[in-house]
Each structure stands twice: as C-alpha cells, then as structure tokens.
Amino acid sequence: MDFKDKIKLLAERVSKLKDQIKTEEATKNAFIMPFISELGYDVFNPMEVTPELVADIGIKQGEKIDYAILKDGDPIILIECKWNGAPLNVNNASQLFRYFHTTKAKFSILTNGIEYRFYTDLVEANKMDEKPFFVFDITDIKDNQIEELKKFHKNYYDFDNIVSTANELKYTNELKTLIHNEIANPGPDFVKHFARQIYSGTITAKVLDQFTNFTRKSFTQYINDLINDRLRSALSKETESQKETEAAPELPPSTDSIVTTAEELEAFYIVRAILRVQIDGNRVHHRDALSYFAILLDDNNRKSICRLYLTNTRKQIGLFDEQKKETKCELKTLGDIYLYADQLLNTVAVLDKQKQVAEVKE
C-alpha cells in the first residue's frame, strides 16, 4: 500500500471516529500518533519521536511540547496538539512560537487531528511565522496536498526541497482563499475593478450594490459553464459499443441539450465519498442523460450504481437490487443520499462479485 492509500485510510478512520473523541489525549492516540506513524516515524522509538519534549525558556520552566520528530538526535518537526473539537489559531500556538527558536527544528505543526497547519520561518529567520505555509483537512485532503505532505515522510524528508516550495505554497494558498472569499462575497474594491471596465457612469452606493450581485452571479455562471463544457467535451468523445440491459439501457450520446448541473455533481461526490470506504474513488464515474444522471462503476454502462432524478420540484435516487430492478426513493435534500449508504455499498459489492465470477469463467 503506497503513502497516498495509507493517508486516505487514516482519513476514513478520522471521519468515522471524530464525533466520539472528546479529549486531547484521545485525539493524540486515535488520530495524531497514527498520522506521525504514516509519515514513516516510529512513535514508540524516543530517538525518532519524543513525546512531551522539554525546552526551558527563560522564566518558562518545565513546559512541554506534545511531540518532537527527531533526526540524528535533533528535533526537525515540533507538533502541538489540541482536542479535535477545538479550533486552531495563533492564540493556541504560543508554545510552538516559544520553542521554535530554542531548538533546531525548522518546521512546526499545529493540529487537532483533523486540520494540520504547517509553519516555518519564511518572514524572519528563526522566528516562526504567524501564518502557516501549508494547511489541509485530513477528512477532505486533495491529491496535490498528499504529494506536498509526502515531502515530510521520513524516507523523503529534505529540508532544502521543502523550503524551496514553502514560499510558493504559502502565497498560493492565501490567494486561493482570497479568490474563494471574493467569489462568494465580493468586496467593494473587487467589484469596482470589474465595474469600472464596463460601466461609464459614477459608481454610487446603489450601483456598487447592483454590481456586487452581478459579479457574484457572473462568477457562479462562468464556473458552471466551464464545468459543463468540459463534461460535454469528455462525453462527446466517448463511443458506445454495447447496449444497456433493460435496467441500465444505453445512454444517448452527449448533446447540447444535456447540461450537468452543480447539484448533480454535488450528489456524485456524495455517492463517491460513501463508496470510498469500500472501493477506490477513481472507479466511480458519472454520465448525464436527458432524463436522469447515472453513476457507474468502472465507467461501464452495464454497472449502474444508482441514478439521480433532480429537478426544481423533486429529487429522487434510483437504487438497483441484485436483479438490476430499479426502485426510486424520495430525497428531501442531497444529504439524504447518506441514508442509502448501505444499499449503495451492497450494489457495488454485487457488481464486483459478478465481475469476479465472469473472470473465473473466462
């Protein structure tokens, strides 16, 4: 099992247990120690991982940092832990700030077992930055973040290599956050930047209010159009060589009248998240049709996991039994899809079993 798979398995564990973990010590044992272990360090070897490292500072005597990861006897990463229900901010990272310049460690981590914030000294040498250069939520970690995290693994740790990308990571992440916030809630300066290029009059408070709404809608429509264009392009390149069974008839080729909505994509990601506890998420695919949105196993139109019927007035999910008979169930919200997790997992198990039987016969 490679590093990526191990981190995703840990992510699934954290997602399942996070609501049951009520203390900082339980958070350390259930989430943070396994995380350190997945980075390749032996948590039971004090020469690699030292718990409660003491580094007395002036009048601050006897204070301890939760964990220190060591290399050749010296700390290289300091870790401060909080309960998984506690928010993370600069105020509860005071010990990290104090210890950072008293040890040889050049990286520090503030974590509650779910969110991990990585710090270094990009602004001023030997003084921990107030802002992290790398942040991720392990329950929603992206593939590109896993690649960045891998640089801290014992087998790949290279200080110069990490520092060379830390500056880029820091500002890229901050820019992504700014862009996200501006799209969701455009600020006056952001709105004026665009308004001045298309509006010749004076930008009064009323005009600014109007263009704030226009800007928000325009970005939303642009992103949706971009997603739909890419999906239609991908679908138009596919060729159908087999006919669907009665339960899963062949989907018609993509046409301009088929528009995959953001709601359908959200539903797809929910289904894929449910199935990831059992199969690789890359095996779950979707195809849009005029009357429904299909979710398939292995991108095979004979392996329907479910269908979604999402309109402005009604939401339904179509589930299949072992005979591929479809039953439609009402959804009040997309979150109700989680109510059918067992049926979805069972459908995938049946499809995989049929695949194994077919391979044996061949």
TIKOLBA-182843 format. One line per 4 residues: number of its first residue (from 1); their letters; for each residue x, y, z of C-alpha. Coordinates in steps of 0.1 Angstrom, whole numbers, padded with zeros to 4 digits, always signed. Example, Ala and Ser with C-alpha at 12.3 -4.5 7.8 and 13.67 -1.06 7.14 Angstrom:
REM residues 2
1	AS	+0123 -0045 +0078 | +0137 -0011 +0071
END
This chain:
REM residues 362
1	MDFK	+0000 +0000 +0000 | +0015 +0033 -0010 | +0016 +0066 +0010 | -0015 +0080 -0007
5	DKIK	-0036 +0050 +0002 | -0024 +0050 +0038 | -0033 +0086 +0043 | -0068 +0080 +0027
9	LLAE	-0074 +0051 +0050 | -0064 +0072 +0080 | -0088 +0099 +0067 | -0117 +0074 +0067
13	RVSK	-0108 +0064 +0103 | -0108 +0100 +0114 | -0142 +0107 +0097 | -0158 +0077 +0114
17	LKDQ	-0144 +0084 +0149 | -0142 +0122 +0152 | -0176 +0126 +0168 | -0167 +0101 +0195
21	IKTE	-0134 +0116 +0205 | -0139 +0140 +0234 | -0104 +0148 +0249 | -0070 +0159 +0237
25	EATK	-0053 +0127 +0249 | -0078 +0106 +0229 | -0072 +0128 +0199 | -0035 +0122 +0202
29	NAFI	-0039 +0084 +0205 | -0066 +0079 +0178 | -0055 +0105 +0152 | -0022 +0122 +0157
33	MPFI	+0001 +0093 +0166 | -0012 +0072 +0136 | -0006 +0103 +0114 | +0030 +0105 +0126
37	SELG	+0034 +0068 +0120 | +0021 +0072 +0084 | +0049 +0097 +0079 | +0073 +0068 +0085
41	YDVF	+0084 +0076 +0120 | +0083 +0050 +0149 | +0061 +0066 +0175 | +0074 +0041 +0201
45	NPME	+0111 +0050 +0195 | +0120 +0081 +0215 | +0150 +0086 +0192 | +0126 +0093 +0164
49	VTPE	+0095 +0107 +0182 | +0098 +0123 +0216 | +0066 +0130 +0234 | +0064 +0160 +0258
53	LVAD	+0097 +0174 +0248 | +0110 +0199 +0274 | +0129 +0230 +0262 | +0130 +0255 +0291
57	IGIK	+0129 +0292 +0281 | +0138 +0319 +0305 | +0112 +0321 +0333 | +0091 +0295 +0314
61	QGEK	+0104 +0263 +0331 | +0090 +0228 +0326 | +0067 +0235 +0297 | +0065 +0207 +0272
65	IDYA	+0057 +0204 +0235 | +0035 +0175 +0227 | +0057 +0157 +0201 | +0091 +0163 +0185
69	ILKD	+0102 +0143 +0155 | +0139 +0139 +0156 | +0167 +0132 +0130 | +0202 +0124 +0142
73	GDPI	+0192 +0133 +0177 | +0179 +0168 +0169 | +0143 +0179 +0165 | +0133 +0187 +0130
77	ILIE	+0095 +0190 +0134 | +0076 +0202 +0165 | +0039 +0192 +0170 | +0014 +0209 +0192
81	CKWN	-0019 +0191 +0197 | -0054 +0202 +0205 | -0086 +0183 +0210 | -0102 +0175 +0177
85	GAPL	-0132 +0197 +0185 | -0111 +0227 +0193 | -0105 +0255 +0166 | -0069 +0262 +0156
89	NVNN	-0055 +0297 +0157 | -0023 +0317 +0166 | -0035 +0321 +0202 | -0033 +0284 +0210
93	ASQL	+0001 +0280 +0193 | +0020 +0300 +0219 | +0042 +0271 +0229 | +0052 +0264 +0193
97	FRYF	+0063 +0300 +0189 | +0084 +0299 +0221 | +0100 +0265 +0213 | +0107 +0272 +0177
101	HTTK	+0137 +0294 +0182 | +0151 +0274 +0211 | +0155 +0242 +0191 | +0170 +0232 +0158
105	AKFS	+0136 +0224 +0144 | +0127 +0244 +0113 | +0091 +0231 +0109 | +0062 +0230 +0134
109	ILTN	+0027 +0217 +0132 | -0004 +0228 +0150 | -0032 +0202 +0148 | -0064 +0190 +0163
113	GIEY	-0061 +0156 +0145 | -0083 +0168 +0116 | -0068 +0201 +0105 | -0030 +0203 +0102
117	RFYT	-0012 +0237 +0100 | +0025 +0237 +0090 | +0047 +0266 +0099 | +0083 +0276 +0093
121	DLVE	+0103 +0309 +0093 | +0098 +0325 +0059 | +0093 +0360 +0072 | +0121 +0362 +0098
125	ANKM	+0149 +0337 +0104 | +0145 +0315 +0135 | +0111 +0331 +0143 | +0080 +0311 +0135
129	DEKP	+0057 +0327 +0110 | +0023 +0337 +0122 | +0007 +0323 +0091 | +0011 +0286 +0081
133	FFVF	+0025 +0278 +0047 | +0006 +0246 +0043 | -0028 +0237 +0056 | -0051 +0207 +0050
137	DITD	-0081 +0189 +0064 | -0073 +0152 +0065 | -0111 +0144 +0061 | -0110 +0163 +0028
141	IKDN	-0074 +0161 +0017 | -0067 +0166 -0020 | -0043 +0145 -0041 | -0019 +0175 -0046
145	QIEE	-0018 +0181 -0008 | -0009 +0144 -0003 | +0021 +0150 -0026 | +0032 +0180 -0005
149	LKKF	+0027 +0161 +0027 | +0048 +0132 +0014 | +0078 +0156 +0015 | +0077 +0153 +0053
153	HKNY	+0079 +0115 +0052 | +0110 +0100 +0068 | +0121 +0085 +0035 | +0117 +0117 +0015
157	YDFD	+0125 +0144 +0040 | +0147 +0170 +0025 | +0148 +0204 +0043 | +0160 +0224 +0012
161	NIVS	+0134 +0208 -0010 | +0106 +0217 +0014 | +0117 +0252 +0019 | +0121 +0258 -0018
165	TANE	+0083 +0252 -0023 | +0071 +0265 +0011 | +0070 +0302 +0000 | +0050 +0293 -0032
169	LKYT	+0026 +0271 -0012 | +0020 +0299 +0014 | +0011 +0326 -0011 | -0008 +0302 -0034
173	NELK	-0030 +0290 -0006 | -0036 +0325 +0006 | -0045 +0336 -0029 | -0069 +0307 -0033
177	TLIH	-0086 +0316 +0000 | -0089 +0353 -0012 | -0104 +0342 -0045 | -0128 +0319 -0028
181	NEIA	-0140 +0346 -0005 | -0143 +0372 -0032 | -0163 +0349 -0054 | -0187 +0340 -0025
185	NPGP	-0189 +0376 -0012 | -0173 +0402 -0035 | -0157 +0431 -0017 | -0161 +0467 -0029
189	DFVK	-0126 +0470 -0044 | -0130 +0437 -0062 | -0164 +0447 -0076 | -0152 +0482 -0087
193	HFAR	-0122 +0466 -0106 | -0147 +0450 -0130 | -0175 +0476 -0129 | -0151 +0504 -0140
197	QIYS	-0143 +0484 -0171 | -0179 +0481 -0183 | -0198 +0509 -0166 | -0191 +0545 -0177
201	GTIT	-0211 +0563 -0150 | -0203 +0572 -0115 | -0202 +0542 -0092 | -0226 +0552 -0065
205	AKVL	-0235 +0531 -0035 | -0266 +0518 -0054 | -0246 +0510 -0085 | -0220 +0492 -0063
209	DQFT	-0247 +0471 -0047 | -0261 +0461 -0081 | -0226 +0452 -0095 | -0218 +0432 -0064
213	NFTR	-0248 +0410 -0072 | -0239 +0409 -0109 | -0203 +0400 -0101 | -0213 +0371 -0078
217	KSFT	-0237 +0357 -0104 | -0213 +0361 -0132 | -0186 +0341 -0114 | -0210 +0314 -0105
221	QYIN	-0223 +0311 -0141 | -0188 +0311 -0155 | -0176 +0283 -0132 | -0208 +0262 -0140
225	DLIN	-0203 +0268 -0178 | -0167 +0258 -0175 | -0175 +0225 -0158 | -0204 +0218 -0182
229	DRLR	-0182 +0225 -0212 | -0155 +0201 -0200 | -0181 +0174 -0192 | -0198 +0177 -0226
233	SALS	-0164 +0176 -0243 | -0154 +0144 -0225 | -0188 +0128 -0231 | -0188 +0137 -0268
237	KETE	-0155 +0117 -0273 | -0170 +0085 -0259 | -0182 +0058 -0282 | -0208 +0033 -0271
241	SQKE	-0201 -0003 -0283 | -0226 -0022 -0262 | -0263 -0019 -0255 | -0276 -0013 -0220
245	TEAA	-0296 -0041 -0203 | -0332 -0033 -0195 | -0323 -0020 -0161 | -0295 +0001 -0175
249	PELP	-0302 +0010 -0211 | -0276 +0026 -0232 | -0273 +0063 -0226 | -0277 +0086 -0256
253	PSTD	-0246 +0105 -0268 | -0240 +0139 -0253 | -0259 +0167 -0268 | -0261 +0204 -0262
257	SIVT	-0295 +0199 -0245 | -0278 +0179 -0217 | -0265 +0201 -0190 | -0248 +0187 -0160
261	TAEE	-0257 +0209 -0130 | -0237 +0217 -0099 | -0264 +0199 -0079 | -0258 +0167 -0099
265	LEAF	-0221 +0170 -0094 | -0226 +0175 -0056 | -0247 +0144 -0055 | -0220 +0124 -0074
269	YIVR	-0193 +0135 -0049 | -0216 +0124 -0020 | -0220 +0089 -0036 | -0183 +0086 -0043
273	AILR	-0175 +0096 -0007 | -0198 +0069 +0006 | -0183 +0042 -0017 | -0147 +0051 -0009
277	VQID	-0148 +0031 +0024 | -0151 +0000 +0001 | -0135 +0008 -0033 | -0111 +0033 -0049
281	GNRV	-0130 +0065 -0056 | -0114 +0065 -0091 | -0137 +0036 -0100 | -0168 +0057 -0096
285	HHRD	-0179 +0077 -0127 | -0209 +0096 -0139 | -0228 +0101 -0172 | -0256 +0125 -0178
289	ALSY	-0287 +0118 -0198 | -0318 +0139 -0207 | -0340 +0123 -0180 | -0315 +0112 -0153
293	FAIL	-0279 +0114 -0140 | -0262 +0080 -0139 | -0235 +0070 -0115 | -0215 +0039 -0128
297	LDDN	-0188 +0015 -0116 | -0157 +0014 -0137 | -0173 +0038 -0162 | -0193 +0008 -0175
301	NRKS	-0228 +0015 -0186 | -0237 -0021 -0176 | -0227 -0014 -0140 | -0252 +0012 -0127
305	ICRL	-0247 +0020 -0091 | -0276 +0044 -0089 | -0294 +0071 -0109 | -0304 +0106 -0098
309	YLTN	-0335 +0124 -0109 | -0330 +0160 -0098 | -0355 +0187 -0109 | -0366 +0220 -0095
313	TRKQ	-0396 +0204 -0079 | -0385 +0169 -0070 | -0354 +0149 -0060 | -0352 +0111 -0063
317	IGLF	-0325 +0085 -0062 | -0329 +0052 -0082 | -0314 +0022 -0064 | -0308 -0012 -0080
321	DEQK	-0313 -0047 -0065 | -0294 -0078 -0074 | -0317 -0084 -0104 | -0310 -0048 -0115
325	KETK	-0345 -0037 -0108 | -0347 +0000 -0101 | -0366 +0015 -0071 | -0369 +0052 -0068
329	CELK	-0367 +0069 -0034 | -0375 +0105 -0025 | -0348 +0129 -0013 | -0357 +0160 +0007
333	TLGD	-0321 +0172 +0004 | -0290 +0158 -0012 | -0278 +0149 +0023 | -0305 +0122 +0024
337	IYLY	-0283 +0102 +0000 | -0263 +0091 +0031 | -0295 +0073 +0043 | -0290 +0049 +0014
341	ADQL	-0253 +0042 +0020 | -0258 +0005 +0028 | -0278 -0001 -0004 | -0251 +0017 -0025
345	LNTV	-0223 -0003 -0009 | -0242 -0035 -0014 | -0248 -0027 -0051 | -0211 -0022 -0056
349	AVLD	-0203 -0054 -0038 | -0228 -0073 -0060 | -0213 -0058 -0092 | -0178 -0067 -0081
353	KQKQ	-0188 -0102 -0073 | -0204 -0106 -0108 | -0171 -0093 -0123 | -0151 -0119 -0103
357	VAEV	-0174 -0147 -0114 | -0172 -0136 -0151 | -0134 -0136 -0148 | -0133 -0171 -0134
361	KE	-0155 -0184 -0162 | -0131 -0168 -0188
END
